Amino acid sequence: MSWSEIVKKYPEANFLQSPEYGKMNEILGSKVIMEKFGDNQYALMIVRDAKRGRYLEIPCGPLIDWNNKTSVKKVFNRICEIAKQEKCVFVRIRPQLLANEKNLKLLTELGLKKSPMHLAAEHTVIIDLTKTEEELLAAMRRQTRYEVRQAEKHGIKVTKDNSEAIFKEFHKIQSETAKRQGFIPPNLKTLLAEKEAFGNQISVYLAETEDGRKIAYGMMICSGKEADYYEAASTELNRKLPGAYALLWQAMRDFKAASYERFNLWGLAPAGQPNHRYAGVTTFKTGFGGDVVEFVPAHDLVISRVGYLKDYLVEAVRKKKRHL
């Protein structure tokens, strides 16, 4: 079953279940398992060799018929077999299921428990790119629309590139951004592996002044029907000029022109968590309109109880320290 066929059957699928994401993980040295569960059901799984315990990761998957409980149980029995074969302590999944009572109950019935850590963006904004540009602008918050227009008046220009040089530049600026904002950025090796694996499906957008001063960066990944605002960085100049607004608006227009159906802004703070690491960008992202979407949180299927307890305690402490 090709990726294009999978996306037709599972339009909710994104790049985290794509062959390119599998290739990126293989470049970084992880074992990747791409399993077909009969009847066109599918999962990309990654064996993670963490110091606290080996586990099997299924981000934004598996891609299966969740309404067929008999089939779902068979799939999870097979996933459990694979995890045991790979000597994993547990399986961590974050399916593309909305966080509602029905779906949360289903995961509990399958023997899964809520994970102490997140896996992929559980809270996000998804923008419908099938709308006209006029409709997209009208759906923005008034202040956001004002900043987009101010960017034009300031002559801010937005370009995109996927050369190795721009990824290295992005890494440097993101490292500086991380120090200011208190988060842990991906290392250069990971960024370059993403570039190699995704090819022309990945690019870095750059907003700068007319005289070439850098303001804001955004790393975008496209796959299936979705474009993702996956990583970001900015200079101190972004506090004074609406570079990030210009960047996202240009990306929206580009992805719409390329016939992508939705734009995932990738990561918001959950409601009522002002100290969350994404709290600062939540107002910015929600200003672009779209739907605020909450997926089920990451869940774990425990294979070894003793090994899992050790991992759970370590991750619970880490989550608190990182304000996740």
N, C-alpha and C positions, 0 to 999 in steps of 0.2 A: 504494500500500500504506500504510494508516494505521498510526500508532504502536501502537495496540491490536492490530492484526493482526501487526505485527512482533514484539511481545512474546510473543504466543501461539506463534509459530514459533521465536523465540529467547528462551526464558525467562531466559537469563543476562544479557540486555541491561539496562543501567542508564541513568541520566539523561544520561550523557555521549554517548549516541547519540540522544537524544530531540530532537524539534523545538524544545522549550523551550531546550535548551542551544544549539541553532543560533541561536535568536532572541537569546539573551543575547550571543553572540559578535557578531552583527550590530549590536546596540545599541552594543557597544564598538568598532565600526568594522572588524571583520574580515569577509572574504568567506567565506561558507559555501556549500558544495556538497553537496547531498543527491542521491546517485546510486543508482539502482536498476540492478542488474546482470542483469536477466532472472531468471526462475525464483525470484522473491521473495527475492533477495539484495540487501543494502542497506549503504550506508555514509554516515555524516555526516562530511564532511571540512572542515577549517578551514585557510584560507591564512594563515600567520603571517608577518608582515613584520618579522622580527627584523633588527637592525643587522648581525649577523654573516652573514646570508643568509636568503633567503626559503625557507620550507619548507611542506609540506602535512602536517597533523596529523590522525590518525585515532585518537581516544582510545576505548579499549574496543571497538574494531571492527577491520575490517569484520564485519558480521553475515552470515556466509556458511556454506555447508556445507563445513567444513574436511576432511571425509572424502573429498570428491570432488576429487582432485588436478587433474584436467583443468579442472574448473570454477574451482578456486582460481587456477590459472595464468592463465585468461582474465580473471578479476577483477583480478589484479595487473598484467596487461598494460594493462588499461583505466586503473587507478590511475596507472600510469607515464605514460600518454598525458596524463591530466589534469594531472599534476605538470609535465610539459613545457610544456603549453599555458599554465599559470600561471607559467611561468618560475621554478620552484622548484629549489633546489639538491638537496633530498632529500625523501623522505617518511618521517615518523616514525609508527609504529603501536605500539599495545600491545593486542593482541587479548585477548578473554576466553577464553584458553586456559590450562589448568593447566601449570605449569612441569615438564614431564616430558620424557624423552629423545625420545619420538616427536614431540612438538610443536616442540621446539627444533630437531630435525633438519629438520622440514618448513620452518620459517622460513629455515634456512640454504640449503635446496634452492631456495627462491624467490629467492635472491640477497640476502637481508637480512643485516645485521650488527648485533650488539648495540650499542645506543645508549650514549653516554657519560652520558646523563641519563635520569631516570625519566620516565614519563608515566602519570599516575593511580597509584593505590595498588597496587603489585605484591604486597605482603605485607599481609594483613589478617585480621581475624576476622569471620566471617559467622555470625550467630545464626539458627537455625531458629525462626521465629515461629509455625509450625504446632503447636508443642508447647504444652501447658497452662502456665499461670502457675506451677503447682507444679513442673512439670518444668524450667522455665526457672530457677527459684530453686535447685532441686536441682543443676543443672549448673554453678552458679557456684562459684568457689573459696570456701572457708569464710570467709576474711577479707572477701571481697567481700560475701557474704551478711550478714555481721555489720555491715558499714558501711551496707548498705541498711537494715537494721533500726535501727541507731543514728540514721540520718537521720530516721526516723519518730519516734523518741523525742525528738530535738532539735526536732521540730516544723518541720522544713525543708519549705517549700512549693515546688512546681514549677508554673510557668505557661508558656504558649506564646503567641506573638504574631508577626504578620508586618507590623506597621506600619513606616513609614519611621523613626519615632522609635526603635524597638527595634533596627533595623539600624544606625543611627548610634551608639546606645549600645554595641552589640556591637563596632562598629569601634573605638571609643575604648578599651574594655577589652581587646580583642584586641591593639591596638597596645602597650598597657602590658605585656600578657602576653609579647608577642614580645620586648620589651626585656629582660625577666627571663630568658627561656628561650632567646634567641638564634636566632630564626627570622624569616623575612620574611613578613609577613601580606599578604593581599590588600588593595588600596586600597578606599576607600569607593565609588568609581565602579563597581568590579567588583561589590561587594556589592549596590549598588542596582540594577545591571543584572540580577543574578540574581533579586532580588526582583520586578522588573518582568516578567521573562520567565517565571518559574515560578509566579507568582501564589499561589494557595492551596496549592500543592504544596511551598512552602518556608516554614519558620518558625524562629524563634529560641526555644529553651527557656531558661528562667531559673530557677535555684534560689536561694532567698533565705531568710533567717531569718524568724521570726514577726514581728519588728519591722522588717522590710523591708531588712535589710542584704544586699547582693548577694554571692553566693558563686561561682557558675559559670554559664557560658552554653554552649549548643550549637546550631549551625546545622544543621538537618536538611532534606534534600531527598528527596522521594518521587517515584518514577516507575516505571511498569510494576509488577513484583512486588516491588520492592526499596525499602527506606528506607535513607538514608545519613546517618551522623554525619559531616558533611563538614568543618565547622570548629568550633573550640572556643576558649574564653577563660575566664579565671578571675581573681578578685581574691586578695589575700593571705590572705583569710579561708578560702579553700579548703584551705589547709595545716592548718587547725585543725578544720574541719567537713566532713562527707562530702557536700557539695553536689553534686559531680559524680556520685557514686554514685546519689543520689536522682534526679538529672536523667536519667541513662541508663535507670534502671529504669522511670521514668514514661514515657519515650519508647518503650521496648520494649512496655509495656502498651498505649499508645495505638496504636502501629502494628499490633500484633496485633489489637486491636479493630477497626481499619480494614481488616483482611483482607490486609495485606501479608504476604508469605511469608518474607521474610528481612530481616535488619538488618545492614548492612555498617558496621563500625566504622572503616573507612577509614584504614589506615596504621599499620603496625608497623615496628619495626626488624628488618632481616634477622638471622637467628641469627648469633651471634658478632661482632656489630658494636656494642660498648658505647658508641662515640662517635657513633653515628648520631643524627640530630636527633629521631627518634621513640623513642629508647631509654627516655626518661623515662616515656612513656605506655604502653609495651608491657605492662608488668606490670599496669597499671590495666585496659587493654582485655581482655587475655586472662583476667582474673579473672571476666569475665561469662559464661564458658563459650563455647559455639559452636566452630566449626572454624577453626583457623588455616589459611589458604589462601594459596598462592603461585602467582601468575599468571606467565606468561612475562614477562621484562623487555621494556622498549621496544626496538624494533628499527628500523633505518634502511634505507631503499632509496635508494641513492646515485644521483643523476641527474647531477650535475656533480662529478667527483672533486676538482678543484682547489678549488672553493668549499666542498665538504664538509670537506676537510682543515682549512681555516681554522676552520670551525665546531667541528669535533671537538676541536681543541686548546683553544679558548676554553672549551668546556663541560667538558672534563676538569679544567681548573684550577678552574673555578667549583664543580664537584661536590666537589672536595677541600676547598675553603675552607668550604663550607656543611655539611660532614659528612653528605653524602647517600649 
